[in-house]
Amino acid sequence: MAKEHSNRSGGYPFFFRGGRAVCLKLAGVAVYLAATAAPAMAARPNGHPVGVVAYPFSHLLFMAAMAVLIYRLSRRGTPVRPGWIAIRYSAIFFILWSAFAFTAFFLEDPTGWIAAGRIGSWTLHIEPAGKSMFLAWIYYLARLDHLLCVPAMFFFVLGLVRLSAQTRSRTSDDSDDDDDPSFGAACGPANGPAGDTSGDRAESERKGGV
């Protein structure tokens, strides 16, 4: 009975265990937050010294950390698991997202090659230096960094869910082995393998001889 219950509940991610009602409530909260949230841009002007020192170095360090993670997960001999594969994909998208955000910041804040201003909820005015349409298009594409950040977070959460499910299944298998009486019988006595009664036979013969 315990094993059947674990099969019913253990196969689903932790946020689906509450049933359909909980999922609908979470979906409603997500829609409300998405509709009422204020803009939070990864690329935005920052004052000195944050905009010149801390912001660019944070992106560079983050890209280096994700590159090291990809290298360690891609080394020969590393166990390939679905959860770590998804996390490796998320690291790739995080590197691309950080590179796009860094490019948009570099073109606008320290160099001044781009002058951009929001003129509406969905409209951004871009004024490149020297009227260069090439810089304008590079900046425009770099400002679409959210198209890379969202899949990065999706793969990251997917990897954590898969690793969590794998850990739960392994724990449930270990507990089933501990509860199975045949498991202890198959292991045999503590002083010898199963079916080995030579020690008991010798002890009885010694007592009989006495």
C-alpha positions, 0 to 999 in steps of 0.5 A: 500500500505504501508503495502504491501511494508513493507511485501515485504521488512521487511521479509528479513534480512537487508543485503538482501534488496539490491537485488541479485546484492548486495548479489553477490558483498558481496559474491565476496568481502568475497571470495577475503578477504578469499583468500588473508587474512593473518593467524590470529591464536587464539593460538600463542606464546606471550611474557611476560606479555601478554602471561602469564597474559593478554592472559589466563585471557582474555579467562577465563573472556570471558568463565565466561561471556558466562556462565553467559549469558547462565544462564540468558537466561536459567532461568525459566520465561525468554521469549523464542525467536528464536533470543535469542535461537541462541545467546545461542547456540553461547555462548556455541560454544564461551565457547568451542572455548575459552577453546580450544584456552586456552588449546593450549596456555597453552601447548605451551607458559607457560609450554613448553610441546609443541614446534610447528612451521609452516613449510608451509601454511598447515603444522604445526610441533609439537614436544611434550615433552618426545615424548608424542603422547597424548600431541601432539594429544591434542595440535593438536585438540586444534589448530582446534579452528576455527571449533568452532569459525565459528559456534559461530559467525554464530549463533551470527549473526543469533540471531541478524538478527532474533531479528532485524526482530522481532523488525521491524515486531513489529514496523510495526504492531504498525504503521499499528494500528496508521494509521488504522481509525477503530482503533481510532473509536474502542477506542471511545471518550477520556472521555469514552468507545465506544458507551457510550453517556450518558454524551451527553444525560444528557447534552442535557436534561439539556439544553432542560429543561433550 
